[in-house]
C-alpha cells in the first residue's frame, strides 16, 4: 500500500490501525509512521478516539482523465502528453530532464507534491500534498530566445483570466510574474528553457497556484499569501477544474503569442495590472522609487521617477504605502 492508496482508504472513512496494518502487511508502528509522513506533507489526519484514523477534511486528488475531459476537444488534440505524478522534486526540473519533443504539441506534467519546487531567483516554493496546482508545460516556440522575454507575462494573463472565469474576480497581476488577490500572493510562474539565438526554442512554463493550503503551514510561508478557498468563501474549486480552466486559457494564449508576439496581450495585462498608478520601489542593482505606469511594448515595467521615465526588465517590486 503506497501513500496514495493509504490516502484513498482514509478518505473512505475511519480506518483502524490494525486493519491498515493487516492490509499493507506492516506493523501498527509502521502504519503510524506512514500516517506521520502524511501529516508532515500537509495532510490533516485525526486520531478517531478508540477507532483509528480519519482525514480532517475531504481529499481532492488530481486525475488526468478528468482534466482532459474538462478541455475543449481541439485542445485535447493539441496535447502531446498530460501526466499526473505523485511526488517529484519539481515539475519544471523533471520536464527539463526529459528528452526534448521531436514534433509539435504540448507536454503537461502535474505533481501532487513537490519536494524542491522553485520560484524566481532560486526561492523555494512551498508545495504541501494535494493543496495546490503544481503544473509545468513544455512547448516549442519560433523566433529565438529573445521571444521568451514576454512569456511569463502572457502566461500570467492566461492564468489570471482562468481564475476569474472560476469566480475569483479579485485576481490581478504583479509584475513580473506573480498573481495576487488583495495583499496576498495567490500564484507564481517560472519560465525556463533554451534553444537557438535566432531559431526554435523550447520553454518550460511552471505554474504554482494555492488552492486550499492547510492553516498549519501558514507560518512556513515567508510572505502574505492567499488561496482559492479563501477567495471562494471557504470552499475551493476542485483542482481538476482549476487545471482544466488554466489549460483552456493558456494553450490558446501560447498559440497567439507564438504567432504574433506580446502586443495583443498588452491591453489584457493592463486590465489585470495591480501596480498601475501605484508608488513602487524597484529592487535591482539599485533601489529606484517612482510611480508604475504599466508595461512597455517589450514587457518591461515603466516607472516615472524623479529623473524621468525608466523601463525595467528585471528586478523585484514592492508597493509603497498609499
N, C-alpha and C positions, 0 to 999 in steps of 0.2 A: 504494500500500500504506500504509494508516494504521497507527497503533501497535497497534491490536487485531489486525489481520491479521499484523503482524510478530510479535507475541507468539505467535499461534497457529502460525505457521511454526516459531518456535523451540521451541515445545512439542512439535512432531512429531519433533524430533531435531536433531543438529548441522547447522548451515546455514553454508555458506561465504559469505564477504563478496561474492565475485564473483557467486554465484547470486542472492543477495538484491538486489544492485545491478542485475543484468540484469532481474529480475522487476519491480522497482519503478521502473525507468528512472532510476536515480540513480547517482552515482559511489560508489566504495567509501568515500570520505571522508564523503559524505553519510550512507551507511549507518552508519558508525562513530559519527557524531554522533547518529543516531537511537538507537543502542544506548546511548550515554552518557545520553541523555534517559531511557530506561527504567531505567537504573541509578540516576539521580537520583530517580526516582519510587519507588524501593524494590525494584525487581526485580533479583534476582541473575542476571547474565548472565556466564558464564565464557567465556574465550577458549580454545577447544579447540586444543591445540598443533598448528599447521600445518593445521587442518581448518576453522576458522571459529568460530562462536558456538553456545552451548547454554545453556539455563536451568539454574541451580544446584539448583532444586527444582521439583516439579510445579506446574503452573499451575491455579488454581481461579477461573475467571471465573463471574460470575453469569449466570443465564438465566431470563428472565421466565416462559417456559413451564414450566420445571421447578419454579419456585417455586409457580406456580398449581397444578400437579399435586400438590404436597405439601400442599395445603389441603383441608379437607372441602368437599364440593360447596356447602353452604349459604354458606360464607364466600367461595368463588369468586364466587358470585352477588352478594354484597354489595359487591364491588369495582367502583367506577366506572372505575378505571384502575390498572394496575400496569406501571411502566416502569423499565427499567434504562438509565441514561445512562453514557457512557464517562467523561466528566470534567465536573465542574461546580465553580463556586466553593463552593457549599453547597446541599445538597438542601433545607434549610429555606428559604434565600433564594429558590431557584428556585420552590418552591411558593407562597411569599408574593407573588412577582411575577406569577404566573399569575392570570387572572380567576377569581373565586370560582365554585364549583359552583352551578348553578341548582337542583338537586334533591338527593335523598338519595344516600347512597353514600360510599365512602371512596376517596380517591386515595392511591396509594403510589408513591413515587419513590425509587429507589436510584441510587447512582453508584459506579463502580469506583474513582474517585479524586475527592477534594475538594481544591481549592487554597486555600480560605479557610473551612474548617469552623470552627464556633464552639461553644464551651461556655458555661457560665454566666458572667456578668459580663464578657462580651466576650473571654474567653480563647480562644486558638487551640486547635483540635483536630487533632492530627497524624493525617493520613489517607493512608498510603502506598498505592500502587496494588495492589489485589487482596488486601489483608491484613486488612481489616475488613468489617463490615457497616455501611454508612452509609445509613441509611434515614430517610425522612421520610414522615409520613402526615398527610393533611388530612381533617378531619371536622367536621361541624356538631354543635352541642350546644344544648339548650334551657337555660333557667334564668338567663341573663345572665352577665356577666363574672365575678361572684363564684364561680360554679361551677367556674371553671377553676383555682382555687387548689389543689385536691386532685388535679389531673390528672396531674402528674408522679409523685405517689405511686402512683396507680393504674397508670400505665404502667410504673413501676419494678417493682411487684408482678408484672405480667404477664410482663415480660421475664425477671425472675429465675426465675419458675416455669418458663418455657420453657427456660431454660438448664439448670435442674435436670432437666427432662424429658430433656435430651440427655446426662445423666450427670454434669454438673458440680455435684455436691451441695454444694460449699462456697461457692456464690454467696450473698451476702447484700446487704442494702440499708443504705446510709449516708445518713441524712437530710442535705440534702433530695432529692438526685437522682442519687446515684452507686450503681453496682453494684460490689461489691468481692469479692475472694476472698483470704483471708489478709490481708496488708498491702498488696496491690496493687489498683489501680483496674482494673476489667475493662470497664466501660461507663459511659456518661453519657447524660443526657437533657436536652433543651432544649425548652421549650414556648413557642410564640409564636402570635400571632393577635390577634383583636379582634372587636368586634361591638357590640351594644346593651347598655346597662347592665342592663336587665331583660328583654331579649329574646333572640333567637337569636344565637349566636356561632359563629365558625369558628376552630378551633385547628389549628396545625401542630405535630406531635409529632416532634422529631428524636431519633434514637437512633444512637449510635455504639458498636459492640461490637468489641473487639480479638479477632480470630480467630487470626491467625498472623503476628505482627509480625516483620519482619526484624531480626536482632540488631544490625545496623549502625545502626539508628535508635534504639536504646535510649538513647543519650546525648542525643538531642534532646528527650526527654520529661522534663519537669521535676518528676516526682513518681513514687513507686513505682507500677509497673503490672504487670499480668499479662495473659495471653491464653488463649483456649480450648485452644490447642495445649498449653500448659503444664499446664492443668488436666486434659487428656485423655491425659496420659502421652506427649506429644510428637507425637501425630497429631491434628490439628484436625478437627472435623466439617466437612463440605462447607458452604460459605457459603450455597448454595441451601437446604440442610436447616436451617441456623440461621435463615434468613429465614422459611421456612415455619413453623417451630416458634414463632417470635416472633409472627407474624401470627395463628397458630391460637390463641394465648393472648390476644393484645392485642385483636383485634376483638370477641370476646365480652365482654371486660372493659370496653371502652368503651361497649358497649350497656348493660351493667348499671349503669355509672356514670351514664350519661345518664338512665336510668330511676329510679335510687334514690339516687344520690349516693355519698359516700365511706364511709358506715357499714359496708357489707358487706365492705369491704377492710381495715378496721382489724385484725381478727384475722389476716388473711393477711399483712399487713405485719408484725405483731408476730412472726410465725413466722420472718421473714427479717431482723429488725432487729439489726444488729451493734452498735448503740450502747446498747441496753437494759442498764441497770445499770452502764455504764462511766462513769468520771470523764472529763468533757469540758470543753473551752473553746469557748464560742461567740464568734465574731468578728463583730461588727457595729458599731453605733455605739459600743459599749463592749465590753470583754472581760469575759465572765461565766464563772465556773467553777462546776461542780457535777456532780451525777450525773444522767445521762439516764434518764428514766422512761418513755420511749415516746411515742406520739402522743396529742395531744388530739383530741377528736371532729372538729375542723375541720382536722386535719392538721398543726397546729403541734407543735413539739418541746417536750415537758415536761422541765424541768430543776429538780431540787431544789438550791437554793443555800443559802448560809448565812443569807440573809434570807427564805427561804421558797420555795415553788414559783413558777417563772415559765414562761411559754409564749412560744416564739419562732416567728415566721412567716417570717423571713428571716435570712440570715447563713451563715457558713461554720463548720463544726465540726471541731475537731481532737481526737483522743483522747489523753488524758494517759496517761503510762506507768503500767502496773499496779504 
